[in-house]
Amino acid sequence: MGKERVHLVVRGRVQGVFYRATTQQKAIELGLAGWVRNRADGTVEVVAEGDREALEKLIEWCRVGPEGAHVTYVDANWEYYEGEFTEFTIKYRER
């Protein structure tokens, strides 16, 4: 099975609830590479690469998030796999 890439924007109460840290843990558990960061508009952004099945599991997890989060919407855009990541990291907030 080939590798794929997804770009997510997660809306709702998703900052200040350990959303980034738990997304990183879930992505690593699923064998994915990429990054997660808070955005200035209060959303969380995720770019992940890996097997489609694992990416779909990450999207499903992101629709719920960690305890304390209240996700209202996940915008998922499938993109071309680039293979640019070797691990899954937390990035600093978008400016």
Stockholm file with secondary structure:
# STOCKHOLM 1.0

chainA/1-95         MGKERVHLVVRGRVQGVFYRATTQQKAIELGLAGWVRNRADGTVEVVAEGDREALEKLIEWCRVGPEGAHVTYVDANWEYYEGEFTEFTIKYRER
#=GR chainA/1-95 SS CCEEEEEEEEEEECSSSSHHHHHHHHHHHTTCEEEEEECTTSCEEEEEEEEHHHHHHHHHHHTTCSTTCEEEEEEEEEECCCCCCSSEEECCCCC
#=GC SS_cons        CCEEEEEEEEEEECSSSSHHHHHHHHHHHTTCEEEEEECTTSCEEEEEEEEHHHHHHHHHHHTTCSTTCEEEEEEEEEECCCCCCSSEEECCCCC
//
